[in-house]
Amino acid sequence: MSRKLRWGLIGLGGLIGTAAIVLFGLYLAVRHEPKFYRDAMQADPADLEKGSQQMLQRCSLLFSDVQKDGRWEAVFTAEQINGWLAADFVRNHPGTLPPTMRDPRVEITPKDFTVACRYEKDAFSYVLSLTVQPYVPQSSPSGQNVLALRIVYVRAGLLPLPLNNFLKAIRNSVQRSGCRLQWRITGGDPVALITFPSPDKNAQNQLSIETIQLDEGNLYVAGNTQRNPP
């Protein structure tokens, strides 16, 4: 065997080995499951049911409060949201998610809000996660309900995914809801500005969302309701 052929075979072997290592690394990255998702999926069913009931009660109280004149506020915990997703959402809202997605769970940190779910299609199975930073823009016009969602990243396991398909899904979902959507770029990240429809001038109450804050495991929302004169 000539020296040139031997070095060629060594180079080819090194290239194949490098490719195998890269592919194995990608496989491990895609198969990675966020710790919060593993923990949420291992939660006790009784605790999940309790969290679901608390979530429904908080929503009922919030709905009652926003009908009254004055300021309102509410705090939702990740445990309550995950309990609702595991119990009431499964029982009473079947078919909401595409057939390829199941078991959604959330994580709330002081910095961002992450929702993850199991994605399964053909031979592929991994945890798909979307991380956003929700806030109420300070520059939004008075009387308008504007929610900003800064899209931080979308991942399959640890592997970042292109945002195009997810931005289209957000656009379609917002359009179906009757809200108005605008886009801006902040720090290189796309930001969805979602404007909720203005209440009818003949409506009894005018509702405005003023604050959305994230804490460790908590989502805080507050606003104000003004009663229109009869």
Short mmCIF file of the C-alpha atoms (twelve columns), coordinates in Angstrom:
data_MODEL
# 
_entry.id   MODEL 
# 
loop_
_atom_site.group_PDB 
_atom_site.id 
_atom_site.type_symbol 
_atom_site.label_atom_id 
_atom_site.label_alt_id 
_atom_site.label_comp_id 
_atom_site.label_asym_id 
_atom_site.label_seq_id 
_atom_site.Cartn_x 
_atom_site.Cartn_y 
_atom_site.Cartn_z 
_atom_site.pdbx_PDB_model_num 
ATOM 1   C CA . MET A 1   0.000   0.000  0.000  1 
ATOM 2   C CA . SER A 2   1.419   3.343  -1.003 1 
ATOM 3   C CA . ARG A 3   1.966   6.090  1.536  1 
ATOM 4   C CA . LYS A 4   -0.513  8.351  -0.282 1 
ATOM 5   C CA . LEU A 5   -3.246  5.686  -0.177 1 
ATOM 6   C CA . ARG A 6   -2.551  4.924  3.472  1 
ATOM 7   C CA . TRP A 7   -2.863  8.583  4.448  1 
ATOM 8   C CA . GLY A 8   -5.999  8.833  2.355  1 
ATOM 9   C CA . LEU A 9   -7.573  5.928  4.228  1 
ATOM 10  C CA . ILE A 10  -6.526  7.406  7.567  1 
ATOM 11  C CA . GLY A 11  -8.079  10.737 6.588  1 
ATOM 12  C CA . LEU A 12  -11.285 9.025  5.474  1 
ATOM 13  C CA . GLY A 13  -11.465 7.093  8.725  1 
ATOM 14  C CA . GLY A 14  -10.967 10.283 10.713 1 
ATOM 15  C CA . LEU A 15  -13.713 12.006 8.725  1 
ATOM 16  C CA . ILE A 16  -16.138 9.128  9.317  1 
ATOM 17  C CA . GLY A 17  -15.263 9.079  13.023 1 
ATOM 18  C CA . THR A 18  -15.794 12.830 13.344 1 
ATOM 19  C CA . ALA A 19  -19.135 12.590 11.550 1 
ATOM 20  C CA . ALA A 20  -20.212 9.756  13.848 1 
ATOM 21  C CA . ILE A 21  -19.284 11.786 16.936 1 
ATOM 22  C CA . VAL A 22  -21.197 14.828 15.638 1 
ATOM 23  C CA . LEU A 23  -24.271 12.745 14.816 1 
ATOM 24  C CA . PHE A 24  -24.166 11.063 18.213 1 
ATOM 25  C CA . GLY A 25  -23.874 14.477 19.876 1 
ATOM 26  C CA . LEU A 26  -26.881 15.733 17.926 1 
ATOM 27  C CA . TYR A 27  -28.823 12.612 18.917 1 
ATOM 28  C CA . LEU A 28  -28.061 13.194 22.606 1 
ATOM 29  C CA . ALA A 29  -28.936 16.892 22.280 1 
ATOM 30  C CA . VAL A 30  -32.321 16.117 20.716 1 
ATOM 31  C CA . ARG A 31  -33.074 13.390 23.275 1 
ATOM 32  C CA . HIS A 32  -32.347 15.707 26.195 1 
ATOM 33  C CA . GLU A 33  -35.326 16.413 28.463 1 
ATOM 34  C CA . PRO A 34  -35.375 19.623 30.532 1 
ATOM 35  C CA . LYS A 35  -35.250 18.905 34.254 1 
ATOM 36  C CA . PHE A 36  -38.436 20.849 34.954 1 
ATOM 37  C CA . TYR A 37  -40.269 18.718 32.380 1 
ATOM 38  C CA . ARG A 38  -39.023 15.432 33.872 1 
ATOM 39  C CA . ASP A 39  -40.004 16.571 37.349 1 
ATOM 40  C CA . ALA A 40  -43.437 17.771 36.187 1 
ATOM 41  C CA . MET A 41  -44.127 14.461 34.446 1 
ATOM 42  C CA . GLN A 42  -43.285 12.578 37.641 1 
ATOM 43  C CA . ALA A 43  -45.624 14.627 39.840 1 
ATOM 44  C CA . ASP A 44  -48.138 12.781 41.991 1 
ATOM 45  C CA . PRO A 45  -51.577 12.534 40.283 1 
ATOM 46  C CA . ALA A 46  -53.286 13.692 43.484 1 
ATOM 47  C CA . ASP A 47  -51.113 16.821 43.572 1 
ATOM 48  C CA . LEU A 48  -51.873 17.470 39.909 1 
ATOM 49  C CA . GLU A 49  -55.607 17.202 40.523 1 
ATOM 50  C CA . LYS A 50  -55.313 19.555 43.494 1 
ATOM 51  C CA . GLY A 51  -53.370 22.054 41.385 1 
ATOM 52  C CA . SER A 52  -55.982 21.828 38.636 1 
ATOM 53  C CA . GLN A 53  -58.787 22.638 41.063 1 
ATOM 54  C CA . GLN A 54  -56.823 25.584 42.454 1 
ATOM 55  C CA . MET A 55  -56.218 26.859 38.922 1 
ATOM 56  C CA . LEU A 56  -59.920 26.702 38.086 1 
ATOM 57  C CA . GLN A 57  -60.804 28.480 41.322 1 
ATOM 58  C CA . ARG A 58  -58.266 31.247 40.642 1 
ATOM 59  C CA . CYS A 59  -59.644 31.703 37.135 1 
ATOM 60  C CA . SER A 60  -63.201 31.856 38.467 1 
ATOM 61  C CA . LEU A 61  -62.239 34.481 41.051 1 
ATOM 62  C CA . LEU A 62  -60.343 36.499 38.447 1 
ATOM 63  C CA . PHE A 63  -63.306 36.407 36.080 1 
ATOM 64  C CA . SER A 64  -65.520 37.659 38.899 1 
ATOM 65  C CA . ASP A 65  -63.060 40.412 39.860 1 
ATOM 66  C CA . VAL A 66  -62.674 41.813 36.341 1 
ATOM 67  C CA . GLN A 67  -66.439 42.331 36.179 1 
ATOM 68  C CA . LYS A 68  -66.215 44.808 39.055 1 
ATOM 69  C CA . ASP A 69  -65.131 48.418 38.912 1 
ATOM 70  C CA . GLY A 70  -61.566 48.953 40.131 1 
ATOM 71  C CA . ARG A 71  -58.200 47.261 40.203 1 
ATOM 72  C CA . TRP A 72  -57.816 43.494 40.078 1 
ATOM 73  C CA . GLU A 73  -54.893 41.092 40.314 1 
ATOM 74  C CA . ALA A 74  -54.128 37.369 40.400 1 
ATOM 75  C CA . VAL A 75  -51.194 35.013 40.872 1 
ATOM 76  C CA . PHE A 76  -50.938 31.659 39.120 1 
ATOM 77  C CA . THR A 77  -48.268 29.142 40.070 1 
ATOM 78  C CA . ALA A 78  -46.499 26.709 37.768 1 
ATOM 79  C CA . GLU A 79  -47.846 23.849 39.894 1 
ATOM 80  C CA . GLN A 80  -51.417 25.041 39.358 1 
ATOM 81  C CA . ILE A 81  -50.940 25.501 35.617 1 
ATOM 82  C CA . ASN A 82  -49.273 22.090 35.246 1 
ATOM 83  C CA . GLY A 83  -51.995 20.483 37.331 1 
ATOM 84  C CA . TRP A 84  -54.627 21.989 35.051 1 
ATOM 85  C CA . LEU A 85  -52.717 20.842 31.951 1 
ATOM 86  C CA . ALA A 86  -52.454 17.308 33.326 1 
ATOM 87  C CA . ALA A 87  -56.050 17.013 34.536 1 
ATOM 88  C CA . ASP A 88  -58.762 19.404 33.357 1 
ATOM 89  C CA . PHE A 89  -57.090 20.192 30.026 1 
ATOM 90  C CA . VAL A 90  -56.883 16.494 29.156 1 
ATOM 91  C CA . ARG A 91  -60.443 15.755 30.273 1 
ATOM 92  C CA . ASN A 92  -62.302 18.744 28.894 1 
ATOM 93  C CA . HIS A 93  -60.223 20.041 25.996 1 
ATOM 94  C CA . PRO A 94  -59.313 17.019 23.843 1 
ATOM 95  C CA . GLY A 95  -58.091 17.746 20.348 1 
ATOM 96  C CA . THR A 96  -56.725 21.166 21.273 1 
ATOM 97  C CA . LEU A 97  -53.169 20.112 20.496 1 
ATOM 98  C CA . PRO A 98  -52.069 18.548 17.192 1 
ATOM 99  C CA . PRO A 99  -51.914 14.727 17.245 1 
ATOM 100 C CA . THR A 100 -48.104 14.904 17.274 1 
ATOM 101 C CA . MET A 101 -48.014 16.793 20.597 1 
ATOM 102 C CA . ARG A 102 -48.994 15.730 24.098 1 
ATOM 103 C CA . ASP A 103 -48.284 16.310 27.803 1 
ATOM 104 C CA . PRO A 104 -47.641 20.078 27.847 1 
ATOM 105 C CA . ARG A 105 -45.988 21.485 30.974 1 
ATOM 106 C CA . VAL A 106 -44.630 24.905 31.939 1 
ATOM 107 C CA . GLU A 107 -41.768 26.435 33.878 1 
ATOM 108 C CA . ILE A 108 -41.815 29.978 35.275 1 
ATOM 109 C CA . THR A 109 -38.623 31.776 36.268 1 
ATOM 110 C CA . PRO A 110 -38.023 35.443 37.087 1 
ATOM 111 C CA . LYS A 111 -36.625 35.832 33.574 1 
ATOM 112 C CA . ASP A 112 -38.916 33.881 31.256 1 
ATOM 113 C CA . PHE A 113 -41.832 31.502 30.726 1 
ATOM 114 C CA . THR A 114 -41.253 28.110 29.070 1 
ATOM 115 C CA . VAL A 115 -43.856 25.699 27.766 1 
ATOM 116 C CA . ALA A 116 -42.735 22.232 26.693 1 
ATOM 117 C CA . CYS A 117 -44.482 19.153 25.341 1 
ATOM 118 C CA . ARG A 118 -43.712 15.715 23.999 1 
ATOM 119 C CA . TYR A 119 -43.475 15.697 20.194 1 
ATOM 120 C CA . GLU A 120 -43.882 12.354 18.398 1 
ATOM 121 C CA . LYS A 121 -43.965 11.751 14.666 1 
ATOM 122 C CA . ASP A 122 -42.943 8.577  12.853 1 
ATOM 123 C CA . ALA A 123 -39.716 7.456  14.564 1 
ATOM 124 C CA . PHE A 124 -39.023 10.850 16.146 1 
ATOM 125 C CA . SER A 125 -39.793 11.545 19.796 1 
ATOM 126 C CA . TYR A 126 -38.390 14.473 21.750 1 
ATOM 127 C CA . VAL A 127 -39.347 17.307 24.087 1 
ATOM 128 C CA . LEU A 128 -40.212 20.476 22.202 1 
ATOM 129 C CA . SER A 129 -39.941 23.712 24.209 1 
ATOM 130 C CA . LEU A 130 -40.758 27.349 23.568 1 
ATOM 131 C CA . THR A 131 -39.382 30.073 25.843 1 
ATOM 132 C CA . VAL A 132 -40.861 33.574 25.855 1 
ATOM 133 C CA . GLN A 133 -40.672 36.734 27.939 1 
ATOM 134 C CA . PRO A 134 -44.174 38.224 28.357 1 
ATOM 135 C CA . TYR A 135 -44.671 41.838 29.369 1 
ATOM 136 C CA . VAL A 136 -46.952 44.827 28.916 1 
ATOM 137 C CA . PRO A 137 -45.209 47.475 26.741 1 
ATOM 138 C CA . GLN A 138 -44.874 50.782 28.516 1 
ATOM 139 C CA . SER A 139 -45.248 52.612 25.211 1 
ATOM 140 C CA . SER A 140 -48.639 51.116 24.346 1 
ATOM 141 C CA . PRO A 141 -51.361 53.729 23.778 1 
ATOM 142 C CA . SER A 142 -53.718 54.427 26.656 1 
ATOM 143 C CA . GLY A 143 -56.861 52.327 26.552 1 
ATOM 144 C CA . GLN A 144 -55.326 49.593 24.428 1 
ATOM 145 C CA . ASN A 145 -54.604 46.119 25.753 1 
ATOM 146 C CA . VAL A 146 -51.245 45.126 24.299 1 
ATOM 147 C CA . LEU A 147 -49.335 42.016 25.329 1 
ATOM 148 C CA . ALA A 148 -45.727 41.597 24.178 1 
ATOM 149 C CA . LEU A 149 -44.179 38.147 23.781 1 
ATOM 150 C CA . ARG A 150 -40.435 38.144 23.212 1 
ATOM 151 C CA . ILE A 151 -39.537 34.816 21.571 1 
ATOM 152 C CA . VAL A 152 -36.284 33.736 23.201 1 
ATOM 153 C CA . TYR A 153 -35.844 30.331 21.573 1 
ATOM 154 C CA . VAL A 154 -37.478 27.135 20.376 1 
ATOM 155 C CA . ARG A 155 -35.667 23.875 21.046 1 
ATOM 156 C CA . ALA A 156 -35.874 20.183 20.326 1 
ATOM 157 C CA . GLY A 157 -34.154 18.901 23.435 1 
ATOM 158 C CA . LEU A 158 -31.077 21.125 23.564 1 
ATOM 159 C CA . LEU A 159 -31.000 21.729 19.809 1 
ATOM 160 C CA . PRO A 160 -32.234 25.178 18.676 1 
ATOM 161 C CA . LEU A 161 -34.845 25.081 15.917 1 
ATOM 162 C CA . PRO A 162 -35.615 27.651 13.196 1 
ATOM 163 C CA . LEU A 163 -38.289 30.093 14.310 1 
ATOM 164 C CA . ASN A 164 -40.138 30.533 11.004 1 
ATOM 165 C CA . ASN A 165 -42.723 27.783 11.505 1 
ATOM 166 C CA . PHE A 166 -43.412 28.828 15.090 1 
ATOM 167 C CA . LEU A 167 -43.804 32.485 14.174 1 
ATOM 168 C CA . LYS A 168 -46.331 31.448 11.508 1 
ATOM 169 C CA . ALA A 169 -48.194 29.350 14.095 1 
ATOM 170 C CA . ILE A 170 -48.330 32.334 16.469 1 
ATOM 171 C CA . ARG A 171 -49.581 34.553 13.661 1 
ATOM 172 C CA . ASN A 172 -52.331 32.103 12.690 1 
ATOM 173 C CA . SER A 173 -53.416 31.587 16.294 1 
ATOM 174 C CA . VAL A 174 -53.603 35.331 16.984 1 
ATOM 175 C CA . GLN A 175 -55.529 35.982 13.787 1 
ATOM 176 C CA . ARG A 176 -58.069 33.285 14.659 1 
ATOM 177 C CA . SER A 177 -58.597 34.886 18.064 1 
ATOM 178 C CA . GLY A 178 -59.571 38.210 16.485 1 
ATOM 179 C CA . CYS A 179 -56.593 40.075 17.929 1 
ATOM 180 C CA . ARG A 180 -54.181 42.283 16.019 1 
ATOM 181 C CA . LEU A 181 -50.534 41.248 15.645 1 
ATOM 182 C CA . GLN A 182 -47.438 43.312 14.981 1 
ATOM 183 C CA . TRP A 183 -43.794 42.273 15.013 1 
ATOM 184 C CA . ARG A 184 -40.681 44.051 16.192 1 
ATOM 185 C CA . ILE A 185 -37.081 42.986 16.870 1 
ATOM 186 C CA . THR A 186 -35.519 43.477 20.316 1 
ATOM 187 C CA . GLY A 187 -31.944 42.395 20.943 1 
ATOM 188 C CA . GLY A 188 -32.093 40.167 17.881 1 
ATOM 189 C CA . ASP A 189 -35.224 38.356 19.141 1 
ATOM 190 C CA . PRO A 190 -38.640 38.628 17.486 1 
ATOM 191 C CA . VAL A 191 -41.319 40.226 19.664 1 
ATOM 192 C CA . ALA A 192 -45.020 39.620 19.019 1 
ATOM 193 C CA . LEU A 193 -47.183 42.604 19.957 1 
ATOM 194 C CA . ILE A 194 -50.703 41.271 20.451 1 
ATOM 195 C CA . THR A 195 -53.449 43.891 20.694 1 
ATOM 196 C CA . PHE A 196 -56.713 42.629 22.135 1 
ATOM 197 C CA . PRO A 197 -59.913 43.972 20.577 1 
ATOM 198 C CA . SER A 198 -61.192 47.177 22.151 1 
ATOM 199 C CA . PRO A 199 -64.404 46.681 24.136 1 
ATOM 200 C CA . ASP A 200 -67.628 47.868 22.592 1 
ATOM 201 C CA . LYS A 201 -68.402 51.447 23.603 1 
ATOM 202 C CA . ASN A 202 -71.774 50.194 24.794 1 
ATOM 203 C CA . ALA A 203 -70.173 47.535 26.978 1 
ATOM 204 C CA . GLN A 204 -70.773 47.802 30.704 1 
ATOM 205 C CA . ASN A 205 -67.078 47.525 31.621 1 
ATOM 206 C CA . GLN A 206 -63.787 48.613 30.049 1 
ATOM 207 C CA . LEU A 207 -61.003 46.146 30.885 1 
ATOM 208 C CA . SER A 208 -57.277 46.958 30.700 1 
ATOM 209 C CA . ILE A 209 -54.257 44.765 31.457 1 
ATOM 210 C CA . GLU A 210 -51.564 46.830 33.169 1 
ATOM 211 C CA . THR A 211 -48.963 44.452 34.594 1 
ATOM 212 C CA . ILE A 212 -47.520 41.020 33.890 1 
ATOM 213 C CA . GLN A 213 -44.642 39.873 36.086 1 
ATOM 214 C CA . LEU A 214 -42.733 36.624 36.449 1 
ATOM 215 C CA . ASP A 215 -41.292 35.308 39.685 1 
ATOM 216 C CA . GLU A 216 -39.825 31.953 40.657 1 
ATOM 217 C CA . GLY A 217 -42.725 29.632 39.878 1 
ATOM 218 C CA . ASN A 218 -45.308 32.425 39.768 1 
ATOM 219 C CA . LEU A 219 -47.121 34.432 37.104 1 
ATOM 220 C CA . TYR A 220 -48.617 37.720 38.329 1 
ATOM 221 C CA . VAL A 221 -51.175 39.626 36.290 1 
ATOM 222 C CA . ALA A 222 -52.964 42.838 37.237 1 
ATOM 223 C CA . GLY A 223 -55.175 45.399 35.609 1 
ATOM 224 C CA . ASN A 224 -58.082 47.713 35.988 1 
ATOM 225 C CA . THR A 225 -61.778 47.707 35.133 1 
ATOM 226 C CA . GLN A 226 -63.699 50.907 34.589 1 
ATOM 227 C CA . ARG A 227 -67.451 50.821 34.623 1 
ATOM 228 C CA . ASN A 228 -69.025 52.801 31.802 1 
ATOM 229 C CA . PRO A 229 -71.831 55.199 32.670 1 
ATOM 230 C CA . PRO A 230 -75.252 53.770 31.805 1 
# 
